[in-house]
Amino acid sequence: MDDDIAKELLRAERLRTERLLSELDDSVNADRVAADQPGDMFDSAEPLTTQEADDSVQAQLLSRLAAIDRAETRLEAGTYGYSVRSGQPIPDDRLEADPTAELTVEEARQSN
């Protein structure tokens, strides 16, 4: 894959992921403000369940940012587009679908 295309794909993925993280933070803050407001009683377990879900989504988004960082590092090192396990080329269509792909499809299937 052309480096310029890879950079653009990774830039777009970073922007999307950072936007999702920001929206999650805004939502969490709004939920906390609402929970602190006087008014009707609510299910005390609901905020805990919501917080656990938010924490899980946040962890996934942070993991995605780390994957983007690793992909950008591989791009700078000249190893982007090759499996980190075997060194085999990762097809462009896979990288277009997931610009952070570190393994070939076959290797990813073996890992699951």
LUMGUMAR-309486 format. One record per atom (N, C-alpha, C): atom name; x negated, y, z negated; residue number from 1. Coordinates in nm, 3 decimals. Example, Ala and Ser with C-alpha at 12.3 -4.5 7.8 and 13.67 -1.06 7.14 Angstrom:
[pt 'N' [-1.319 -0.569 -0.780] 1]
[pt 'CA' [-1.230 -0.450 -0.780] 1]
[pt 'C' [-1.320 -0.330 -0.780] 1]
[pt 'N' [-1.285 -0.225 -0.708] 2]
[pt 'CA' [-1.367 -0.106 -0.714] 2]
[pt 'C' [-1.290 0.003 -0.787] 2]
This chain:
[pt 'N' [-0.084 -0.117 0.000] 1]
[pt 'CA' [0.000 0.000 0.000] 1]
[pt 'C' [-0.089 0.124 0.000] 1]
[pt 'N' [-0.046 0.222 0.074] 2]
[pt 'CA' [-0.117 0.348 0.081] 2]
[pt 'C' [-0.119 0.415 -0.057] 2]
[pt 'N' [-0.234 0.468 -0.095] 3]
[pt 'CA' [-0.248 0.531 -0.227] 3]
[pt 'C' [-0.151 0.647 -0.249] 3]
[pt 'N' [-0.128 0.726 -0.146] 4]
[pt 'CA' [-0.036 0.840 -0.160] 4]
[pt 'C' [0.106 0.793 -0.187] 4]
[pt 'N' [0.147 0.687 -0.120] 5]
[pt 'CA' [0.281 0.631 -0.144] 5]
[pt 'C' [0.288 0.576 -0.286] 5]
[pt 'N' [0.185 0.504 -0.327] 6]
[pt 'CA' [0.182 0.448 -0.463] 6]
[pt 'C' [0.188 0.560 -0.567] 6]
[pt 'N' [0.112 0.665 -0.547] 7]
[pt 'CA' [0.114 0.778 -0.642] 7]
[pt 'C' [0.254 0.838 -0.651] 7]
[pt 'N' [0.320 0.854 -0.537] 8]
[pt 'CA' [0.454 0.912 -0.537] 8]
[pt 'C' [0.554 0.819 -0.606] 8]
[pt 'N' [0.545 0.690 -0.580] 9]
[pt 'CA' [0.634 0.594 -0.647] 9]
[pt 'C' [0.614 0.597 -0.798] 9]
[pt 'N' [0.489 0.600 -0.840] 10]
[pt 'CA' [0.459 0.603 -0.983] 10]
[pt 'C' [0.502 0.736 -1.046] 10]
[pt 'N' [0.483 0.846 -0.975] 11]
[pt 'CA' [0.526 0.976 -1.025] 11]
[pt 'C' [0.677 0.979 -1.043] 11]
[pt 'N' [0.750 0.928 -0.945] 12]
[pt 'CA' [0.897 0.924 -0.954] 12]
[pt 'C' [0.942 0.835 -1.069] 12]
[pt 'N' [0.874 0.722 -1.086] 13]
[pt 'CA' [0.910 0.631 -1.195] 13]
[pt 'C' [0.880 0.694 -1.331] 13]
[pt 'N' [0.770 0.766 -1.342] 14]
[pt 'CA' [0.737 0.836 -1.467] 14]
[pt 'C' [0.843 0.942 -1.498] 14]
[pt 'N' [0.879 1.021 -1.399] 15]
[pt 'CA' [0.980 1.125 -1.420] 15]
[pt 'C' [1.114 1.064 -1.463] 15]
[pt 'N' [1.154 0.956 -1.398] 16]
[pt 'CA' [1.280 0.889 -1.432] 16]
[pt 'C' [1.276 0.836 -1.575] 16]
[pt 'N' [1.167 0.773 -1.611] 17]
[pt 'CA' [1.154 0.714 -1.744] 17]
[pt 'C' [1.148 0.823 -1.852] 17]
[pt 'N' [1.074 0.929 -1.826] 18]
[pt 'CA' [1.067 1.039 -1.922] 18]
[pt 'C' [1.202 1.108 -1.938] 18]
[pt 'N' [1.279 1.119 -1.828] 19]
[pt 'CA' [1.412 1.178 -1.835] 19]
[pt 'C' [1.504 1.091 -1.921] 19]
[pt 'N' [1.498 0.960 -1.901] 20]
[pt 'CA' [1.579 0.868 -1.981] 20]
[pt 'C' [1.542 0.877 -2.129] 20]
[pt 'N' [1.413 0.887 -2.158] 21]
[pt 'CA' [1.370 0.903 -2.297] 21]
[pt 'C' [1.421 1.032 -2.357] 21]
[pt 'N' [1.416 1.139 -2.282] 22]
[pt 'CA' [1.465 1.268 -2.329] 22]
[pt 'C' [1.615 1.263 -2.355] 22]
[pt 'N' [1.689 1.202 -2.262] 23]
[pt 'CA' [1.834 1.190 -2.280] 23]
[pt 'C' [1.866 1.104 -2.402] 23]
[pt 'N' [1.789 1.000 -2.425] 24]
[pt 'CA' [1.809 0.915 -2.542] 24]
[pt 'C' [1.784 0.996 -2.669] 24]
[pt 'N' [1.676 1.073 -2.671] 25]
[pt 'CA' [1.646 1.157 -2.787] 25]
[pt 'C' [1.759 1.255 -2.814] 25]
[pt 'N' [1.811 1.318 -2.709] 26]
[pt 'CA' [1.922 1.412 -2.724] 26]
[pt 'C' [2.045 1.343 -2.781] 26]
[pt 'N' [2.072 1.223 -2.732] 27]
[pt 'CA' [2.188 1.147 -2.778] 27]
[pt 'C' [2.172 1.106 -2.924] 27]
[pt 'N' [2.053 1.061 -2.961] 28]
[pt 'CA' [2.026 1.021 -3.100] 28]
[pt 'C' [2.044 1.141 -3.193] 28]
[pt 'N' [1.990 1.255 -3.152] 29]
[pt 'CA' [2.004 1.375 -3.235] 29]
[pt 'C' [2.149 1.416 -3.250] 29]
[pt 'N' [2.227 1.409 -3.142] 30]
[pt 'CA' [2.368 1.444 -3.148] 30]
[pt 'C' [2.443 1.348 -3.239] 30]
[pt 'N' [2.410 1.218 -3.234] 31]
[pt 'CA' [2.475 1.120 -3.320] 31]
[pt 'C' [2.443 1.148 -3.467] 31]
[pt 'N' [2.320 1.184 -3.495] 32]
[pt 'CA' [2.282 1.212 -3.634] 32]
[pt 'C' [2.353 1.336 -3.688] 32]
[pt 'N' [2.365 1.439 -3.605] 33]
[pt 'CA' [2.436 1.560 -3.646] 33]
[pt 'C' [2.582 1.526 -3.672] 33]
[pt 'N' [2.644 1.450 -3.585] 34]
[pt 'CA' [2.784 1.413 -3.602] 34]
[pt 'C' [2.805 1.329 -3.727] 34]
[pt 'N' [2.711 1.240 -3.755] 35]
[pt 'CA' [2.724 1.154 -3.873] 35]
[pt 'C' [2.712 1.234 -4.002] 35]
[pt 'N' [2.642 1.346 -3.998] 36]
[pt 'CA' [2.624 1.428 -4.117] 36]
[pt 'C' [2.741 1.525 -4.142] 36]
[pt 'N' [2.833 1.533 -4.048] 37]
[pt 'CA' [2.944 1.626 -4.061] 37]
[pt 'C' [3.050 1.570 -4.157] 37]
[pt 'N' [3.109 1.657 -4.238] 38]
[pt 'CA' [3.217 1.610 -4.326] 38]
[pt 'C' [3.339 1.573 -4.241] 38]
[pt 'N' [3.416 1.485 -4.292] 39]
[pt 'CA' [3.537 1.447 -4.219] 39]
[pt 'C' [3.577 1.306 -4.252] 39]
[pt 'N' [3.644 1.245 -4.159] 40]
[pt 'CA' [3.695 1.109 -4.180] 40]
[pt 'C' [3.582 1.012 -4.209] 40]
[pt 'N' [3.616 0.913 -4.289] 41]
[pt 'CA' [3.520 0.806 -4.317] 41]
[pt 'C' [3.507 0.721 -4.191] 41]
[pt 'N' [3.394 0.661 -4.176] 42]
[pt 'CA' [3.371 0.577 -4.060] 42]
[pt 'C' [3.303 0.450 -4.106] 42]
[pt 'N' [3.295 0.355 -4.019] 43]
[pt 'CA' [3.229 0.228 -4.047] 43]
[pt 'C' [3.082 0.253 -4.073] 43]
[pt 'N' [3.036 0.224 -4.194] 44]
[pt 'CA' [2.897 0.254 -4.230] 44]
[pt 'C' [2.796 0.168 -4.154] 44]
[pt 'N' [2.840 0.058 -4.098] 45]
[pt 'CA' [2.749 -0.027 -4.020] 45]
[pt 'C' [2.729 0.026 -3.879] 45]
[pt 'N' [2.822 0.106 -3.832] 46]
[pt 'CA' [2.813 0.155 -3.694] 46]
[pt 'C' [2.686 0.233 -3.666] 46]
[pt 'N' [2.647 0.328 -3.754] 47]
[pt 'CA' [2.522 0.401 -3.725] 47]
[pt 'C' [2.401 0.309 -3.721] 47]
[pt 'N' [2.400 0.206 -3.805] 48]
[pt 'CA' [2.286 0.112 -3.805] 48]
[pt 'C' [2.280 0.034 -3.675] 48]
[pt 'N' [2.395 -0.010 -3.627] 49]
[pt 'CA' [2.401 -0.084 -3.501] 49]
[pt 'C' [2.358 0.005 -3.386] 49]
[pt 'N' [2.408 0.128 -3.385] 50]
[pt 'CA' [2.372 0.223 -3.281] 50]
[pt 'C' [2.223 0.254 -3.286] 50]
[pt 'N' [2.170 0.272 -3.406] 51]
[pt 'CA' [2.028 0.303 -3.421] 51]
[pt 'C' [1.941 0.188 -3.371] 51]
[pt 'N' [1.981 0.065 -3.402] 52]
[pt 'CA' [1.905 -0.051 -3.355] 52]
[pt 'C' [1.905 -0.058 -3.203] 52]
[pt 'N' [2.020 -0.031 -3.143] 53]
[pt 'CA' [2.029 -0.032 -2.996] 53]
[pt 'C' [1.942 0.079 -2.938] 53]
[pt 'N' [1.951 0.199 -2.997] 54]
[pt 'CA' [1.869 0.311 -2.951] 54]
[pt 'C' [1.721 0.280 -2.965] 54]
[pt 'N' [1.683 0.220 -3.076] 55]
[pt 'CA' [1.543 0.185 -3.098] 55]
[pt 'C' [1.495 0.084 -2.994] 55]
[pt 'N' [1.581 -0.011 -2.960] 56]
[pt 'CA' [1.545 -0.111 -2.860] 56]
[pt 'C' [1.526 -0.047 -2.723] 56]
[pt 'N' [1.619 0.040 -2.685] 57]
[pt 'CA' [1.607 0.109 -2.556] 57]
[pt 'C' [1.483 0.196 -2.554] 57]
[pt 'N' [1.457 0.267 -2.665] 58]
[pt 'CA' [1.338 0.352 -2.672] 58]
[pt 'C' [1.211 0.268 -2.657] 58]
[pt 'N' [1.206 0.153 -2.723] 59]
[pt 'CA' [1.088 0.066 -2.712] 59]
[pt 'C' [1.068 0.019 -2.568] 59]
[pt 'N' [1.177 -0.013 -2.499] 60]
[pt 'CA' [1.166 -0.055 -2.360] 60]
[pt 'C' [1.116 0.058 -2.272] 60]
[pt 'N' [1.164 0.179 -2.296] 61]
[pt 'CA' [1.121 0.293 -2.216] 61]
[pt 'C' [0.974 0.327 -2.244] 61]
[pt 'N' [0.933 0.317 -2.369] 62]
[pt 'CA' [0.792 0.342 -2.402] 62]
[pt 'C' [0.702 0.235 -2.340] 62]
[pt 'N' [0.751 0.112 -2.338] 63]
[pt 'CA' [0.677 0.004 -2.273] 63]
[pt 'C' [0.666 0.031 -2.123] 63]
[pt 'N' [0.772 0.086 -2.066] 64]
[pt 'CA' [0.769 0.121 -1.923] 64]
[pt 'C' [0.665 0.229 -1.896] 64]
[pt 'N' [0.659 0.330 -1.984] 65]
[pt 'CA' [0.559 0.435 -1.968] 65]
[pt 'C' [0.417 0.378 -1.977] 65]
[pt 'N' [0.397 0.283 -2.067] 66]
[pt 'CA' [0.265 0.219 -2.079] 66]
[pt 'C' [0.232 0.142 -1.951] 66]
[pt 'N' [0.332 0.077 -1.891] 67]
[pt 'CA' [0.310 0.005 -1.765] 67]
[pt 'C' [0.275 0.103 -1.653] 67]
[pt 'N' [0.339 0.219 -1.654] 68]
[pt 'CA' [0.307 0.322 -1.554] 68]
[pt 'C' [0.164 0.370 -1.573] 68]
[pt 'N' [0.124 0.392 -1.698] 69]
[pt 'CA' [-0.014 0.432 -1.728] 69]
[pt 'C' [-0.113 0.328 -1.675] 69]
[pt 'N' [-0.085 0.200 -1.699] 70]
[pt 'CA' [-0.175 0.094 -1.652] 70]
[pt 'C' [-0.182 0.092 -1.499] 70]
[pt 'N' [-0.068 0.111 -1.434] 71]
[pt 'CA' [-0.065 0.112 -1.288] 71]
[pt 'C' [-0.145 0.230 -1.234] 71]
[pt 'N' [-0.131 0.346 -1.297] 72]
[pt 'CA' [-0.209 0.463 -1.252] 72]
[pt 'C' [-0.358 0.440 -1.272] 72]
[pt 'N' [-0.395 0.373 -1.380] 73]
[pt 'CA' [-0.535 0.340 -1.404] 73]
[pt 'C' [-0.587 0.245 -1.297] 73]
[pt 'N' [-0.506 0.145 -1.260] 74]
[pt 'CA' [-0.547 0.052 -1.153] 74]
[pt 'C' [-0.559 0.126 -1.020] 74]
[pt 'N' [-0.470 0.221 -0.997] 75]
[pt 'CA' [-0.474 0.298 -0.872] 75]
[pt 'C' [-0.606 0.375 -0.863] 75]
[pt 'N' [-0.644 0.441 -0.973] 76]
[pt 'CA' [-0.769 0.516 -0.977] 76]
[pt 'C' [-0.890 0.424 -0.963] 76]
[pt 'N' [-0.879 0.302 -1.015] 77]
[pt 'CA' [-0.992 0.207 -1.009] 77]
[pt 'C' [-0.999 0.133 -0.876] 77]
[pt 'N' [-0.895 0.150 -0.793] 78]
[pt 'CA' [-0.894 0.080 -0.665] 78]
[pt 'C' [-0.843 -0.062 -0.671] 78]
[pt 'N' [-0.780 -0.100 -0.781] 79]
[pt 'CA' [-0.730 -0.236 -0.795] 79]
[pt 'C' [-0.577 -0.242 -0.793] 79]
[pt 'N' [-0.512 -0.129 -0.768] 80]
[pt 'CA' [-0.366 -0.126 -0.760] 80]
[pt 'C' [-0.322 -0.211 -0.642] 80]
[pt 'N' [-0.215 -0.287 -0.663] 81]
[pt 'CA' [-0.164 -0.371 -0.556] 81]
[pt 'C' [-0.220 -0.511 -0.556] 81]
[pt 'N' [-0.302 -0.541 -0.658] 82]
[pt 'CA' [-0.358 -0.675 -0.673] 82]
[pt 'C' [-0.320 -0.728 -0.811] 82]
[pt 'N' [-0.292 -0.856 -0.817] 83]
[pt 'CA' [-0.254 -0.920 -0.943] 83]
[pt 'C' [-0.365 -0.902 -1.047] 83]
[pt 'N' [-0.325 -0.865 -1.168] 84]
[pt 'CA' [-0.424 -0.854 -1.275] 84]
[pt 'C' [-0.469 -0.992 -1.323] 84]
[pt 'N' [-0.393 -1.095 -1.289] 85]
[pt 'CA' [-0.429 -1.231 -1.330] 85]
[pt 'C' [-0.518 -1.298 -1.227] 85]
[pt 'N' [-0.476 -1.297 -1.101] 86]
[pt 'CA' [-0.546 -1.377 -1.000] 86]
[pt 'C' [-0.623 -1.294 -0.899] 86]
[pt 'N' [-0.593 -1.165 -0.891] 87]
[pt 'CA' [-0.656 -1.081 -0.791] 87]
[pt 'C' [-0.590 -1.091 -0.654] 87]
[pt 'N' [-0.485 -1.173 -0.644] 88]
[pt 'CA' [-0.412 -1.187 -0.518] 88]
[pt 'C' [-0.335 -1.059 -0.487] 88]
[pt 'N' [-0.319 -1.025 -0.360] 89]
[pt 'CA' [-0.244 -0.904 -0.325] 89]
[pt 'C' [-0.097 -0.917 -0.364] 89]
[pt 'N' [-0.041 -0.808 -0.411] 90]
[pt 'CA' [0.102 -0.800 -0.440] 90]
[pt 'C' [0.166 -0.734 -0.319] 90]
[pt 'N' [0.266 -0.799 -0.258] 91]
[pt 'CA' [0.328 -0.742 -0.137] 91]
[pt 'C' [0.385 -0.602 -0.161] 91]
[pt 'N' [0.378 -0.519 -0.057] 92]
[pt 'CA' [0.428 -0.382 -0.066] 92]
[pt 'C' [0.574 -0.375 -0.107] 92]
[pt 'N' [0.657 -0.469 -0.057] 93]
[pt 'CA' [0.798 -0.463 -0.092] 93]
[pt 'C' [0.820 -0.485 -0.241] 93]
[pt 'N' [0.735 -0.566 -0.303] 94]
[pt 'CA' [0.744 -0.584 -0.449] 94]
[pt 'C' [0.702 -0.456 -0.520] 94]
[pt 'N' [0.596 -0.392 -0.472] 95]
[pt 'CA' [0.550 -0.268 -0.534] 95]
[pt 'C' [0.649 -0.154 -0.512] 95]
[pt 'N' [0.719 -0.155 -0.400] 96]
[pt 'CA' [0.822 -0.053 -0.378] 96]
[pt 'C' [0.938 -0.073 -0.474] 96]
[pt 'N' [0.973 -0.199 -0.501] 97]
[pt 'CA' [1.082 -0.230 -0.594] 97]
[pt 'C' [1.040 -0.203 -0.738] 97]
[pt 'N' [0.915 -0.234 -0.770] 98]
[pt 'CA' [0.861 -0.212 -0.904] 98]
[pt 'C' [0.716 -0.166 -0.890] 98]
[pt 'N' [0.695 -0.034 -0.889] 99]
[pt 'CA' [0.560 0.016 -0.866] 99]
[pt 'C' [0.461 -0.018 -0.978] 99]
[pt 'N' [0.510 -0.071 -1.089] 100]
[pt 'CA' [0.420 -0.110 -1.198] 100]
[pt 'C' [0.388 -0.259 -1.197] 100]
[pt 'N' [0.433 -0.330 -1.095] 101]
[pt 'CA' [0.412 -0.476 -1.090] 101]
[pt 'C' [0.264 -0.509 -1.108] 101]
[pt 'N' [0.238 -0.603 -1.199] 102]
[pt 'CA' [0.101 -0.645 -1.229] 102]
[pt 'C' [0.072 -0.785 -1.178] 102]
[pt 'N' [0.179 -0.859 -1.145] 103]
[pt 'CA' [0.164 -0.998 -1.101] 103]
[pt 'C' [0.239 -1.020 -0.970] 103]
[pt 'N' [0.200 -1.122 -0.897] 104]
[pt 'CA' [0.279 -1.163 -0.781] 104]
[pt 'C' [0.410 -1.222 -0.832] 104]
[pt 'N' [0.507 -1.238 -0.744] 105]
[pt 'CA' [0.636 -1.296 -0.784] 105]
[pt 'C' [0.615 -1.436 -0.843] 105]
[pt 'N' [0.530 -1.514 -0.777] 106]
[pt 'CA' [0.505 -1.651 -0.824] 106]
[pt 'C' [0.445 -1.652 -0.965] 106]
[pt 'N' [0.351 -1.563 -0.989] 107]
[pt 'CA' [0.288 -1.557 -1.122] 107]
[pt 'C' [0.389 -1.510 -1.226] 107]
[pt 'N' [0.474 -1.415 -1.189] 108]
[pt 'CA' [0.575 -1.365 -1.283] 108]
[pt 'C' [0.674 -1.477 -1.318] 108]
[pt 'N' [0.710 -1.559 -1.221] 109]
[pt 'CA' [0.800 -1.671 -1.248] 109]
[pt 'C' [0.736 -1.771 -1.342] 109]
[pt 'N' [0.608 -1.796 -1.324] 110]
[pt 'CA' [0.536 -1.890 -1.410] 110]
[pt 'C' [0.529 -1.840 -1.553] 110]
[pt 'N' [0.526 -1.707 -1.570] 111]
[pt 'CA' [0.516 -1.649 -1.704] 111]
[pt 'C' [0.646 -1.659 -1.781] 111]
[pt 'N' [0.756 -1.671 -1.709] 112]
[pt 'CA' [0.890 -1.679 -1.776] 112]
[pt 'C' [0.921 -1.816 -1.812] 112]
